[in-house]
Amino acid sequence: MGRLRISSQNIAIIGMIVVLTSVMHFMFPLFLTPLNVESIAMAFIFEGIIAIGMTFVIITGGIDLSVCSMLPFAEIICAKLMTQAGMPVLPAVILTLIAGAAVGAANGVMIKLLDIHPMIITMATMLILRGTNLAITNGKAIAGFSDGFLTLGQGKIFGINIPVIYFAILALILGLFLNNHRYFRQIYFIGNNEKAATLSGIDVDKVKIFFYMLCSILAASAGILAASKYGAAHWVHGNGSEVKAISAVAIGGASLYGGSGRIGSTVIGVIFLAVINNAFVMSGANTFWFDVVNGSMLIAAILISYYATTQNERRLLKVKYEKLLNAEK
């Protein structure tokens, strides 16, 4: 088992969550009621699932903007398979996840073959999927799901929403893999120095394709749960989810330059954004300002990431310089 490590940035974010929660509970006694806590959890749960997948991609030094279109694409594909093709829930879900994996694989392969920044490739995929979503639905919602499917997003186990349980299990399992599994830990080497990782024997391209696939599969699973939660599939769902997911990863302390990040830290970032979002809603403030705050925090996280990366590089240079001096002596 890997050691539990909490960075100073994580401690600061946890402190801010505690302070904000305390202030909101003092001002609005309903803030910490079970009903509102459930609302906080569910408001950001789909972006949280996407953020887990985004964490792996960002650690490799990449980014995936297509997830915001992947979510409604998965909704629509799953809905059409069930309502129009008459397919049972399980096969429809499996085929939808396979479609998500195919999109992720296409992203990874194109990044490899075209040697273009992932932002450009995944932005193109985002636009292709968005157009596809509109074209195959004519901009209309698809509804009429079975009770069994609706249970996935609306059901509870021991009083806890199924999507929240799914998110927690994902975070736990993938967090353990990232901390302890050799294959998963390769992405740190890739993110820090791709050329050195290649020279050390890591098949960088295959590893990156795998994690782009994982990211798209998680976005597709978020889409399936979202369709079940809302009782309808619509092309507009997931709008801005890529920014929220990236913000959660960055606020959690991952370097957007690659090479660092943890699933637990991303979970902290997701909780922080969910609490802030709910605070805006409960206080009656204009929720449009939430995007301003979210963007400001993303910029702050990028600056912190840049500062930490710069400091780390200086520290490594200092160590190398001291070793050279000692060697000369």
Backbone bond lengths (Angstrom), bond angles and torsions (degrees), N, CA, C in turn:
res aa  C-N    CA-C-N  psi(-1)  N-CA   C-N-CA  omega(-1)  CA-C   N-CA-C  phi
1 M - - - 1.453 - - 1.531 109.88 -
2 G 1.343 116.53 136.77 1.447 120.80 177.38 1.508 110.67 -74.02
3 R 1.312 117.20 152.44 1.451 121.21 178.70 1.514 110.64 -70.96
4 L 1.340 116.11 146.53 1.452 121.02 175.61 1.511 108.33 -77.50
5 R 1.319 116.43 116.32 1.450 121.16 -179.32 1.520 109.58 -120.82
6 I 1.328 115.83 125.01 1.452 120.86 179.26 1.519 107.93 -116.32
7 S 1.309 116.92 118.45 1.459 121.30 -178.55 1.517 110.23 -76.34
8 S 1.325 115.48 164.26 1.464 120.70 178.06 1.527 110.43 -61.94
9 Q 1.343 116.34 -33.60 1.463 119.92 178.20 1.526 110.07 -66.07
10 N 1.335 117.35 -40.75 1.462 120.59 177.37 1.522 111.20 -63.25
11 I 1.338 115.95 -42.35 1.464 120.29 179.37 1.522 110.37 -61.41
12 A 1.334 115.82 -41.60 1.468 120.61 179.14 1.529 110.38 -63.45
13 I 1.339 117.34 -42.94 1.467 121.12 -179.50 1.525 110.78 -66.40
14 I 1.340 116.59 -42.24 1.471 120.19 177.43 1.524 109.80 -61.37
15 G 1.330 116.51 -42.35 1.468 120.88 177.54 1.517 111.58 -59.91
16 M 1.332 116.32 -41.47 1.468 120.76 179.30 1.530 111.18 -66.98
17 I 1.333 116.58 -36.18 1.468 120.50 177.10 1.525 110.00 -63.40
18 V 1.344 115.89 -45.31 1.468 121.06 -179.46 1.527 110.62 -62.53
19 V 1.327 116.60 -46.59 1.472 120.93 -178.89 1.532 110.53 -63.72
20 L 1.333 116.13 -48.43 1.462 120.03 -178.80 1.528 111.21 -62.20
21 T 1.341 116.63 -42.10 1.460 120.80 178.81 1.527 111.02 -63.26
22 S 1.337 116.68 -41.88 1.470 121.33 -179.85 1.526 111.09 -64.85
23 V 1.320 116.13 -44.51 1.470 120.62 -179.98 1.525 110.48 -64.01
24 M 1.334 116.58 -45.84 1.462 120.38 -179.26 1.522 111.45 -64.99
25 H 1.335 117.11 -37.62 1.470 119.88 178.63 1.529 110.84 -67.87
26 F 1.328 116.37 -34.64 1.468 120.60 177.87 1.530 110.46 -68.05
27 M 1.343 116.01 -41.86 1.463 120.69 -178.28 1.533 112.44 -79.44
28 F 1.330 115.56 -35.02 1.468 121.37 -178.47 1.529 108.33 -131.70
29 P 1.342 118.09 93.35 1.471 121.83 -175.72 1.532 114.43 -55.52
30 L 1.339 117.18 -18.49 1.462 119.43 179.62 1.534 112.40 -80.63
31 F 1.328 117.17 -4.68 1.469 120.36 -173.04 1.522 112.66 -60.85
32 L 1.326 117.50 -38.75 1.467 120.21 -176.50 1.531 112.86 -102.93
33 T 1.315 116.44 17.85 1.468 118.73 174.72 1.527 109.22 -71.33
34 P 1.335 117.71 152.32 1.472 120.42 -179.10 1.527 113.14 -52.29
35 L 1.334 116.95 -38.71 1.462 120.35 -178.65 1.524 111.61 -63.64
36 N 1.357 116.57 -42.17 1.468 119.23 -178.87 1.527 111.33 -75.88
37 V 1.317 117.48 -33.72 1.472 120.03 176.08 1.527 109.25 -62.19
38 E 1.328 116.01 -39.78 1.467 120.22 175.93 1.527 110.54 -63.16
39 S 1.337 115.78 -39.59 1.470 120.65 178.70 1.524 110.82 -63.90
40 I 1.347 116.40 -40.96 1.469 121.04 178.01 1.526 110.17 -61.24
41 A 1.331 115.81 -44.99 1.468 120.72 -177.41 1.525 111.41 -65.08
42 M 1.322 116.14 -43.65 1.470 119.66 -174.46 1.521 113.39 -78.15
43 A 1.334 117.38 -24.13 1.468 120.13 -176.29 1.524 112.57 -65.46
44 F 1.328 116.97 -29.20 1.466 120.52 -175.49 1.525 112.78 -120.27
45 I 1.335 116.63 11.45 1.460 118.97 -170.52 1.526 112.61 -66.65
46 F 1.324 118.26 -37.15 1.467 120.37 -177.14 1.531 110.72 -73.23
47 E 1.341 116.21 -39.53 1.468 119.53 173.57 1.528 110.44 -64.71
48 G 1.348 116.18 -32.92 1.460 120.23 178.42 1.520 112.23 -65.23
49 I 1.325 116.40 -41.89 1.470 121.00 177.33 1.529 109.91 -62.43
50 I 1.334 115.79 -43.51 1.472 120.29 178.07 1.526 110.24 -63.55
51 A 1.341 116.81 -39.74 1.469 121.44 -178.29 1.523 112.11 -61.20
52 I 1.344 116.89 -33.46 1.477 119.61 178.21 1.528 109.40 -62.42
53 G 1.339 116.63 -46.75 1.463 119.82 177.78 1.513 112.13 -65.52
54 M 1.339 116.18 -38.14 1.461 120.81 -179.79 1.530 111.36 -64.09
55 T 1.328 116.98 -30.21 1.461 120.73 179.79 1.522 111.21 -57.56
56 F 1.329 116.70 -45.90 1.465 121.02 -179.28 1.529 111.11 -63.27
57 V 1.327 116.29 -44.23 1.462 120.68 -178.95 1.525 110.77 -63.60
58 I 1.332 116.48 -42.55 1.472 120.51 -179.32 1.523 111.07 -66.78
59 I 1.328 117.60 -36.81 1.472 119.85 178.03 1.525 110.68 -61.76
60 T 1.339 116.89 -34.27 1.470 119.17 178.26 1.532 112.18 -71.96
61 G 1.333 116.53 -9.32 1.464 120.42 -177.32 1.519 112.33 96.20
62 G 1.342 116.57 9.65 1.456 120.94 -179.11 1.509 112.79 -107.17
63 I 1.323 116.03 -167.37 1.466 122.89 177.43 1.520 107.06 -159.21
64 D 1.320 116.72 152.67 1.467 120.64 179.59 1.530 109.55 -133.23
65 L 1.322 116.35 101.81 1.462 121.47 179.65 1.523 112.16 -85.71
66 S 1.319 116.90 -10.80 1.470 120.02 -174.96 1.524 113.23 -75.94
67 V 1.331 117.47 -10.08 1.471 119.87 -175.39 1.523 112.58 -62.18
68 C 1.355 116.75 -30.37 1.467 119.27 -179.01 1.525 111.74 -66.88
69 S 1.333 117.46 -26.78 1.468 121.22 175.87 1.526 111.42 -93.90
70 M 1.338 115.84 -22.98 1.462 120.21 177.99 1.522 110.74 -66.38
71 L 1.339 116.75 -36.44 1.466 120.58 -178.76 1.531 111.45 -60.02
72 P 1.355 119.30 -55.72 1.469 118.32 177.95 1.529 113.46 -68.25
73 F 1.341 117.47 -29.22 1.468 120.54 176.75 1.524 109.72 -60.60
74 A 1.335 116.44 -43.72 1.467 120.78 178.28 1.528 110.49 -65.77
75 E 1.320 116.76 -40.86 1.469 120.56 176.03 1.527 110.75 -54.70
76 I 1.326 114.30 -50.85 1.464 120.81 -174.22 1.526 111.97 -67.11
77 I 1.335 117.04 -44.78 1.467 121.22 179.57 1.524 110.18 -60.88
78 C 1.336 116.05 -47.58 1.468 120.58 -178.74 1.530 109.97 -63.79
79 A 1.335 116.65 -41.95 1.465 121.11 -179.15 1.525 111.05 -64.00
80 K 1.321 116.58 -44.18 1.469 120.12 -179.42 1.529 111.36 -65.99
81 L 1.319 116.70 -39.01 1.468 119.62 179.20 1.527 111.07 -62.58
82 M 1.341 116.17 -37.37 1.465 119.48 -177.27 1.525 112.76 -82.99
83 T 1.344 116.71 -45.98 1.469 119.49 -173.05 1.524 113.80 -85.83
84 Q 1.328 117.18 -29.35 1.465 119.45 -176.59 1.533 112.63 -105.68
85 A 1.327 116.77 -36.32 1.472 119.86 178.86 1.524 112.06 -91.51
86 G 1.341 116.05 -8.50 1.456 120.33 178.04 1.517 114.25 69.23
87 M 1.320 116.99 25.38 1.465 121.12 -176.91 1.528 111.07 -81.31
88 P 1.342 118.33 142.04 1.471 120.62 175.20 1.533 111.21 -62.93
89 V 1.318 116.28 164.47 1.464 122.23 -173.71 1.531 112.23 -59.03
90 L 1.327 117.60 -51.29 1.472 120.62 -173.51 1.530 112.75 -61.35
91 P 1.339 119.70 -51.12 1.475 118.63 178.26 1.528 112.24 -61.07
92 A 1.337 117.00 -36.87 1.469 120.36 179.34 1.524 110.87 -63.81
93 V 1.313 115.66 -41.69 1.479 120.45 179.34 1.525 110.18 -65.42
94 I 1.331 116.51 -45.22 1.471 120.92 -178.94 1.526 111.16 -61.78
95 L 1.326 116.73 -45.55 1.471 120.49 179.78 1.532 111.10 -64.60
96 T 1.317 116.45 -35.88 1.471 120.02 177.92 1.525 110.95 -65.72
97 L 1.321 116.83 -41.07 1.467 120.55 177.83 1.527 110.64 -66.13
98 I 1.334 116.64 -36.22 1.473 120.45 176.76 1.529 109.84 -64.27
99 A 1.335 116.24 -40.61 1.470 120.63 176.88 1.525 110.23 -61.68
100 G 1.335 116.49 -40.44 1.472 120.70 176.67 1.518 111.51 -62.01
101 A 1.339 115.75 -42.75 1.464 120.14 178.77 1.521 111.03 -62.60
102 A 1.343 116.53 -38.46 1.469 121.03 -179.78 1.529 111.14 -64.24
103 V 1.328 116.19 -40.55 1.476 120.11 178.16 1.527 109.89 -64.85
104 G 1.335 116.67 -43.66 1.466 120.20 178.66 1.512 112.02 -62.66
105 A 1.342 115.95 -41.22 1.463 120.21 178.17 1.523 110.52 -63.57
106 A 1.332 117.14 -40.36 1.462 121.15 178.39 1.526 110.61 -61.87
107 N 1.326 116.19 -41.83 1.470 119.88 176.59 1.524 110.85 -58.42
108 G 1.343 115.64 -49.94 1.459 120.21 -177.90 1.521 113.02 -62.86
109 V 1.331 116.60 -42.42 1.468 121.14 -179.46 1.526 110.73 -66.07
110 M 1.332 116.98 -43.31 1.468 119.93 179.85 1.525 111.83 -64.98
111 I 1.324 116.40 -38.17 1.469 119.84 177.05 1.524 110.12 -61.64
112 K 1.343 115.47 -39.66 1.471 120.80 179.96 1.528 111.34 -69.56
113 L 1.334 116.89 -50.68 1.459 120.53 -173.76 1.524 113.30 -71.06
114 L 1.327 116.36 -40.82 1.461 120.14 -176.00 1.527 112.55 -88.07
115 D 1.346 116.17 -15.43 1.466 121.46 179.38 1.538 110.99 52.83
116 I 1.331 114.94 46.66 1.466 122.46 178.55 1.516 108.21 -114.64
117 H 1.321 116.10 151.76 1.465 120.05 -178.77 1.529 110.28 -55.51
118 P 1.343 117.71 136.65 1.467 121.41 -178.64 1.532 114.00 -53.64
119 M 1.330 116.98 -30.70 1.460 119.89 -179.41 1.534 110.95 -60.11
120 I 1.333 116.90 -40.84 1.462 121.40 -178.77 1.525 110.90 -68.72
121 I 1.333 116.16 -47.07 1.467 120.85 -178.77 1.526 110.63 -62.41
122 T 1.333 116.92 -48.94 1.467 119.33 -175.97 1.532 111.70 -72.55
123 M 1.326 117.27 -25.07 1.459 119.56 173.83 1.530 110.01 -67.79
124 A 1.329 115.81 -40.32 1.465 120.28 176.72 1.529 110.42 -63.07
125 T 1.323 116.68 -43.03 1.469 121.07 178.03 1.520 110.28 -62.69
126 M 1.331 115.83 -40.56 1.465 120.98 178.06 1.534 110.74 -56.69
127 L 1.338 116.29 -46.42 1.464 121.08 -178.81 1.524 111.46 -68.08
128 I 1.342 116.80 -39.64 1.468 121.02 178.39 1.528 110.15 -61.93
129 L 1.326 116.59 -47.08 1.463 120.68 -179.80 1.526 111.25 -65.44
130 R 1.332 116.17 -40.15 1.470 119.66 -179.81 1.534 110.08 -62.16
131 G 1.332 116.46 -43.85 1.464 120.25 177.53 1.513 111.75 -64.12
132 T 1.333 116.10 -40.86 1.464 121.20 178.23 1.524 110.94 -62.17
133 N 1.341 115.88 -43.28 1.467 120.80 179.58 1.524 111.42 -58.76
134 L 1.325 115.30 -42.79 1.466 120.16 179.34 1.529 111.27 -68.87
135 A 1.324 115.64 -43.42 1.468 120.53 -174.84 1.527 112.35 -64.92
136 I 1.335 116.54 -42.25 1.473 118.72 -174.56 1.527 112.85 -83.95
137 T 1.336 117.35 -6.38 1.470 120.04 177.93 1.526 112.79 -118.78
138 N 1.351 116.24 -9.34 1.473 120.90 -173.86 1.527 111.74 56.07
139 G 1.342 114.71 30.24 1.457 119.95 177.80 1.516 114.16 74.85
140 K 1.343 117.52 10.58 1.466 120.64 -177.84 1.527 110.72 -104.69
141 A 1.331 115.13 155.50 1.461 120.96 178.02 1.527 110.03 -80.25
142 I 1.332 115.32 153.94 1.468 121.61 176.00 1.526 107.53 -115.94
143 A 1.318 117.14 124.42 1.464 121.21 -179.02 1.529 109.29 -131.19
144 G 1.338 115.38 -164.84 1.466 120.36 178.68 1.511 113.46 87.50
145 F 1.347 116.89 38.07 1.462 121.18 -178.56 1.526 111.33 -82.21
146 S 1.323 115.20 157.77 1.468 121.20 177.79 1.528 109.88 -74.69
147 D 1.317 116.04 160.11 1.464 120.79 178.30 1.529 111.33 -61.87
148 G 1.333 115.64 -34.80 1.466 119.60 179.74 1.514 111.96 -62.23
149 F 1.323 116.32 -40.49 1.473 119.86 177.92 1.520 111.07 -70.48
150 L 1.318 117.68 -40.98 1.464 121.25 -178.82 1.529 111.83 -63.24
151 T 1.317 116.37 -26.13 1.473 120.36 179.25 1.525 111.43 -63.55
152 L 1.341 117.33 -31.16 1.469 120.82 -178.41 1.531 111.79 -57.94
153 G 1.322 116.92 -39.78 1.459 120.15 -177.03 1.505 114.66 -101.87
154 Q 1.336 116.67 -20.27 1.459 119.82 -175.06 1.527 113.56 -111.71
155 G 1.331 116.01 -13.16 1.457 120.01 -177.52 1.521 113.24 -78.38
156 K 1.340 115.30 167.12 1.466 121.84 179.27 1.519 109.77 -134.02
157 I 1.327 115.32 151.27 1.461 122.51 173.28 1.519 106.75 -125.89
158 F 1.320 116.23 120.24 1.466 122.02 -175.34 1.536 111.04 54.15
159 G 1.332 115.67 37.46 1.456 120.60 176.59 1.517 115.13 80.37
160 I 1.335 117.19 2.54 1.473 120.87 -179.03 1.521 108.86 -109.97
161 N 1.332 115.99 133.67 1.461 120.83 -179.26 1.528 111.21 -58.68
162 I 1.328 116.80 137.43 1.466 121.79 -178.03 1.533 112.07 -57.73
163 P 1.358 120.44 -43.06 1.467 119.14 177.54 1.527 113.50 -59.40
164 V 1.343 117.30 -33.64 1.469 120.80 178.40 1.529 109.66 -68.49
165 I 1.329 116.24 -41.49 1.471 120.66 177.90 1.527 109.53 -62.99
166 Y 1.325 116.21 -43.52 1.465 121.28 179.08 1.531 110.62 -60.15
167 F 1.326 116.36 -45.13 1.470 121.50 178.54 1.532 110.94 -60.35
168 A 1.338 116.48 -45.39 1.465 121.08 -178.75 1.530 111.29 -63.51
169 I 1.335 116.75 -43.11 1.472 120.73 179.46 1.524 110.46 -65.24
170 L 1.339 116.78 -43.23 1.459 120.98 177.16 1.520 111.08 -57.91
171 A 1.344 115.40 -49.39 1.464 120.57 -178.05 1.524 110.84 -60.49
172 L 1.327 116.75 -41.72 1.469 120.98 -178.32 1.521 111.23 -66.71
173 I 1.333 116.61 -51.67 1.473 120.89 -175.86 1.531 111.17 -66.29
174 L 1.336 116.81 -50.24 1.460 119.45 -178.03 1.528 111.52 -69.82
175 G 1.328 116.56 -30.00 1.461 119.85 174.89 1.526 111.37 -64.66
176 L 1.336 115.80 -41.73 1.470 120.26 177.46 1.527 110.92 -65.54
177 F 1.334 116.79 -41.12 1.459 120.24 177.58 1.524 110.99 -61.66
178 L 1.328 116.42 -44.00 1.462 120.03 -178.47 1.527 111.33 -66.21
179 N 1.314 116.37 -32.91 1.465 120.15 -179.57 1.524 113.13 -78.46
180 N 1.341 116.11 -30.96 1.470 118.39 -167.87 1.520 116.44 -124.46
181 H 1.328 118.15 -22.58 1.459 119.75 -174.64 1.526 110.65 -87.67
182 R 1.318 115.72 129.97 1.466 121.57 -175.77 1.522 112.03 -58.19
183 Y 1.336 117.30 -42.52 1.464 120.30 -177.69 1.527 110.93 -62.67
184 F 1.330 115.96 -42.51 1.459 120.07 -179.59 1.526 111.34 -69.39
185 R 1.307 116.79 -37.26 1.467 120.22 -176.74 1.534 112.65 -71.17
186 Q 1.328 116.80 -13.67 1.469 120.38 177.07 1.524 111.88 -59.89
187 I 1.344 116.63 -28.36 1.466 118.87 -174.99 1.529 112.08 -65.62
188 Y 1.339 117.16 -24.41 1.475 119.35 175.92 1.528 110.17 -65.72
189 F 1.329 116.71 -41.72 1.466 121.00 178.60 1.532 110.29 -65.58
190 I 1.339 115.38 -41.39 1.466 119.84 179.65 1.523 110.44 -63.52
191 G 1.320 116.58 -44.76 1.458 120.74 -178.68 1.510 113.85 -67.22
192 N 1.326 116.39 -33.67 1.470 120.42 179.89 1.519 112.72 -76.79
193 N 1.334 116.20 -41.75 1.467 119.81 -177.85 1.526 108.19 -160.99
194 E 1.328 115.49 96.51 1.463 120.48 -175.37 1.525 112.51 -62.89
195 K 1.337 116.61 -39.39 1.468 119.87 -179.41 1.521 111.09 -65.78
196 A 1.334 116.11 -43.24 1.461 120.01 178.78 1.527 110.62 -64.38
197 A 1.349 116.93 -37.29 1.459 120.94 178.68 1.529 110.40 -63.64
198 T 1.328 116.67 -40.35 1.467 121.30 178.22 1.522 110.60 -64.06
199 L 1.331 116.41 -43.25 1.466 121.12 -179.91 1.528 112.16 -66.16
200 S 1.333 115.91 -26.83 1.469 119.42 -179.63 1.526 112.53 -82.44
201 G 1.347 116.66 -1.14 1.456 119.96 175.44 1.516 115.04 104.00
202 I 1.317 118.06 2.35 1.470 121.08 179.02 1.529 109.40 -78.93
203 D 1.321 116.46 131.56 1.467 120.72 175.77 1.527 107.42 -81.73
204 V 1.313 114.96 85.00 1.466 122.09 -171.51 1.521 111.77 -56.78
205 D 1.316 117.57 -45.57 1.471 121.06 -175.97 1.528 111.47 -62.26
206 K 1.328 116.81 -45.76 1.459 120.06 -179.24 1.526 111.79 -65.00
207 V 1.328 115.79 -39.78 1.464 120.21 179.42 1.527 110.60 -64.22
208 K 1.334 116.16 -44.19 1.466 119.77 -179.53 1.531 111.22 -65.74
209 I 1.330 117.30 -40.53 1.466 120.50 177.68 1.530 110.21 -61.01
210 F 1.333 116.48 -42.10 1.464 120.73 179.24 1.526 111.08 -58.95
211 F 1.333 117.10 -43.94 1.468 119.11 -175.96 1.528 112.78 -77.90
212 Y 1.318 117.59 -25.65 1.476 118.71 170.38 1.527 109.67 -68.78
213 M 1.326 116.75 -36.57 1.460 120.69 175.40 1.514 110.74 -63.89
214 L 1.342 116.45 -44.62 1.464 120.72 179.45 1.525 110.72 -60.67
215 C 1.320 116.44 -42.22 1.467 121.29 179.99 1.528 110.52 -61.40
216 S 1.325 117.03 -44.43 1.468 121.05 -179.89 1.526 111.74 -69.38
217 I 1.325 117.02 -36.03 1.470 120.12 177.63 1.524 110.35 -63.14
218 L 1.329 116.91 -42.78 1.467 120.48 179.21 1.522 110.78 -66.55
219 A 1.343 117.26 -38.85 1.468 120.52 176.37 1.531 110.14 -63.58
220 A 1.340 116.65 -39.22 1.468 120.84 177.55 1.520 110.93 -65.33
221 S 1.326 116.78 -40.66 1.465 119.79 178.85 1.531 110.70 -65.31
222 A 1.353 116.14 -35.92 1.464 120.24 175.45 1.523 110.19 -63.36
223 G 1.339 116.52 -38.43 1.458 121.26 178.15 1.515 112.33 -64.63
224 I 1.328 116.44 -41.58 1.470 121.00 178.60 1.523 110.21 -61.44
225 L 1.328 116.51 -46.12 1.462 121.03 179.65 1.524 111.43 -66.72
226 A 1.345 116.54 -36.01 1.469 120.24 179.62 1.533 110.59 -65.53
227 A 1.333 116.69 -43.20 1.465 120.06 178.16 1.526 110.73 -60.66
228 S 1.332 115.50 -39.68 1.460 120.79 178.61 1.524 111.02 -68.26
229 K 1.328 116.70 -40.98 1.472 121.32 -178.89 1.528 111.19 -65.32
230 Y 1.334 116.94 -45.86 1.456 121.20 -176.23 1.529 112.81 -86.21
231 G 1.322 117.07 -12.59 1.453 120.37 179.94 1.516 113.57 74.32
232 A 1.333 116.26 14.66 1.468 120.51 -179.52 1.525 109.31 -161.84
233 A 1.322 115.08 152.89 1.470 121.40 174.35 1.524 107.62 -107.07
234 H 1.328 116.03 130.74 1.469 119.59 -178.41 1.520 109.65 -144.16
235 W 1.319 116.10 142.01 1.468 120.89 -176.24 1.523 113.09 -63.49
236 V 1.328 118.11 -22.01 1.468 120.60 -176.28 1.528 112.59 -81.97
237 H 1.320 117.32 -15.76 1.469 120.01 179.14 1.530 110.48 -61.40
238 G 1.315 116.97 144.90 1.471 120.44 177.62 1.509 113.95 88.41
239 N 1.334 117.57 0.21 1.472 120.69 179.36 1.526 110.72 -57.20
240 G 1.318 117.10 123.02 1.465 121.34 178.67 1.512 114.89 80.06
241 S 1.346 117.32 2.72 1.471 119.38 -177.75 1.519 112.09 -66.30
242 E 1.349 117.10 -28.01 1.470 119.34 179.41 1.522 111.00 -66.38
243 V 1.348 116.57 -39.22 1.475 120.50 179.65 1.523 110.05 -67.49
244 K 1.330 116.39 -42.50 1.463 120.29 -179.98 1.529 111.00 -65.13
245 A 1.334 116.38 -39.69 1.463 120.20 179.39 1.526 111.00 -66.27
246 I 1.327 116.36 -45.31 1.472 120.76 178.92 1.521 109.90 -63.18
247 S 1.346 116.55 -40.25 1.469 120.70 178.96 1.520 110.74 -61.47
248 A 1.330 116.75 -43.58 1.467 120.64 -179.93 1.524 111.23 -61.34
249 V 1.337 116.11 -42.50 1.471 120.67 179.82 1.532 110.27 -65.65
250 A 1.343 116.30 -44.24 1.464 120.43 -178.26 1.522 111.55 -69.15
251 I 1.332 116.71 -42.60 1.467 120.43 178.70 1.523 110.17 -63.79
252 G 1.334 116.38 -31.97 1.462 120.73 177.04 1.516 113.77 -69.15
253 G 1.336 116.66 -10.91 1.467 119.82 174.21 1.509 115.74 110.68
254 A 1.334 118.23 1.97 1.468 119.84 178.28 1.523 109.91 -71.81
255 S 1.316 116.14 142.88 1.459 120.66 176.62 1.519 109.22 -80.71
256 L 1.325 116.73 126.87 1.463 120.53 178.14 1.526 111.31 -73.36
257 Y 1.334 116.52 -3.39 1.462 121.28 174.93 1.525 110.57 -91.57
258 G 1.339 116.11 -4.59 1.464 120.80 177.99 1.515 112.58 95.51
259 G 1.329 115.50 162.69 1.460 120.67 173.80 1.513 115.69 94.34
260 S 1.327 118.40 -9.17 1.468 119.69 179.19 1.513 110.09 -146.82
261 G 1.321 115.19 156.81 1.454 121.54 -179.35 1.509 110.67 143.28
262 R 1.327 116.75 150.79 1.459 122.26 179.51 1.518 109.04 -143.36
263 I 1.313 116.99 147.90 1.452 121.06 -179.34 1.532 110.65 -64.25
264 G 1.327 116.74 -42.09 1.464 120.11 178.88 1.514 111.83 -59.28
265 S 1.320 116.75 -39.06 1.460 121.35 179.06 1.529 110.69 -66.94
266 T 1.326 116.30 -38.05 1.468 120.18 177.05 1.525 110.49 -64.02
267 V 1.330 117.01 -40.10 1.469 121.04 177.54 1.526 110.20 -59.43
268 I 1.334 116.94 -41.31 1.471 121.25 177.09 1.527 109.95 -61.19
269 G 1.335 116.30 -42.64 1.458 120.91 178.06 1.521 111.77 -62.56
270 V 1.329 117.47 -40.44 1.471 122.35 178.46 1.528 110.04 -63.32
271 I 1.331 116.95 -46.70 1.466 121.16 179.76 1.528 110.70 -60.89
272 F 1.325 116.38 -42.34 1.464 121.08 179.75 1.528 111.18 -59.43
273 L 1.329 117.02 -48.40 1.458 120.89 -179.83 1.526 111.57 -66.01
274 A 1.340 117.03 -37.11 1.465 120.77 179.16 1.523 111.13 -65.00
275 V 1.331 116.68 -41.23 1.471 121.14 179.32 1.526 110.37 -65.56
276 I 1.327 116.43 -44.04 1.469 120.13 179.08 1.524 110.74 -62.33
277 N 1.327 116.50 -43.76 1.459 120.94 179.55 1.529 110.63 -59.29
278 N 1.330 116.60 -45.12 1.459 120.89 -179.08 1.530 111.16 -67.93
279 A 1.338 116.24 -35.07 1.462 120.09 178.19 1.530 110.33 -62.73
280 F 1.318 116.35 -39.91 1.463 120.60 176.82 1.526 110.66 -61.23
281 V 1.322 116.11 -46.40 1.465 121.16 -177.42 1.522 110.67 -64.77
282 M 1.347 116.80 -47.95 1.457 120.82 -175.00 1.528 112.26 -69.04
283 S 1.328 117.08 -34.15 1.466 120.34 -178.58 1.526 112.33 -77.42
284 G 1.325 116.19 -10.34 1.460 119.66 179.99 1.511 113.39 80.36
285 A 1.333 116.67 10.12 1.468 120.47 179.17 1.523 109.73 -71.64
286 N 1.305 115.48 156.96 1.465 121.15 178.37 1.521 108.66 -63.55
287 T 1.338 116.80 115.27 1.468 120.43 -175.47 1.529 112.80 -66.70
288 F 1.346 116.77 -14.75 1.459 119.29 176.12 1.526 110.78 -63.10
289 W 1.343 115.91 -27.15 1.459 119.81 178.85 1.521 112.04 -69.60
290 F 1.346 115.59 -18.00 1.459 118.74 179.19 1.517 110.77 -61.42
291 D 1.332 116.75 -39.16 1.466 120.39 178.65 1.526 110.90 -64.25
292 V 1.343 116.00 -35.07 1.470 120.13 177.19 1.526 109.75 -64.26
293 V 1.326 115.83 -46.09 1.474 120.66 179.33 1.522 110.16 -65.28
294 N 1.333 116.09 -43.51 1.461 121.20 -179.80 1.527 110.76 -60.37
295 G 1.344 116.37 -45.74 1.463 120.82 178.14 1.513 112.31 -63.77
296 S 1.335 116.03 -39.90 1.469 120.80 179.42 1.528 110.86 -64.13
297 M 1.336 115.57 -40.83 1.469 119.74 179.16 1.514 111.08 -67.59
298 L 1.341 115.90 -35.68 1.466 119.55 177.79 1.525 110.41 -63.99
299 I 1.343 116.33 -42.72 1.470 120.23 177.62 1.525 110.12 -62.63
300 A 1.344 115.69 -43.06 1.466 120.01 179.13 1.527 110.53 -61.80
301 A 1.341 116.39 -41.60 1.471 120.33 179.25 1.516 111.39 -64.67
302 I 1.339 116.39 -38.54 1.471 120.64 178.02 1.520 110.25 -63.98
303 L 1.334 116.75 -43.36 1.468 121.12 179.38 1.526 111.17 -63.27
304 I 1.350 115.19 -41.69 1.466 119.69 177.78 1.519 110.01 -63.92
305 S 1.342 115.24 -42.51 1.471 120.91 178.83 1.518 110.48 -61.12
306 Y 1.340 116.18 -43.93 1.464 120.65 179.91 1.528 110.73 -63.88
307 Y 1.337 115.94 -42.27 1.469 120.41 -179.99 1.531 110.55 -63.77
308 A 1.352 115.64 -45.07 1.464 119.51 -179.09 1.532 111.00 -64.07
309 T 1.344 116.68 -40.36 1.469 121.09 179.11 1.525 110.82 -64.18
310 T 1.330 115.35 -43.55 1.466 120.42 179.62 1.524 111.21 -63.33
311 Q 1.335 116.04 -43.82 1.464 120.35 179.20 1.514 111.85 -63.48
312 N 1.336 115.91 -39.06 1.459 120.66 179.32 1.527 111.11 -65.70
313 E 1.346 116.27 -40.95 1.464 120.45 177.76 1.519 111.18 -63.97
314 R 1.331 116.44 -41.37 1.469 120.27 177.88 1.519 111.37 -63.85
315 R 1.343 115.02 -39.35 1.469 118.95 179.42 1.529 110.62 -64.21
316 L 1.347 116.49 -43.16 1.463 120.39 179.16 1.525 111.90 -64.14
317 L 1.344 115.93 -40.03 1.465 119.94 177.44 1.521 111.27 -64.09
318 K 1.334 115.72 -38.31 1.468 120.31 179.30 1.529 110.68 -64.96
319 V 1.347 114.99 -41.58 1.473 119.63 179.20 1.526 110.23 -63.22
320 K 1.364 116.81 -44.76 1.461 120.92 179.20 1.531 111.02 -62.24
321 Y 1.347 115.08 -40.96 1.472 119.41 -179.40 1.526 110.62 -64.54
322 E 1.325 116.94 -41.23 1.469 120.83 179.36 1.523 110.97 -66.06
323 K 1.331 116.40 -36.28 1.465 120.01 178.10 1.540 110.92 -65.93
324 L 1.327 116.23 -39.69 1.455 121.41 178.09 1.524 110.40 -63.55
325 L 1.327 116.04 -42.35 1.464 120.80 179.44 1.520 110.39 -63.45
326 N 1.330 116.72 -44.04 1.453 120.85 179.96 1.530 111.14 -65.18
327 A 1.360 116.17 -36.39 1.461 120.67 179.76 1.521 110.57 -65.88
328 E 1.339 117.00 -38.16 1.471 121.51 179.63 1.525 111.77 -67.44
329 K 1.329 114.05 -33.11 1.481 117.55 179.21 1.525 111.05 -71.58
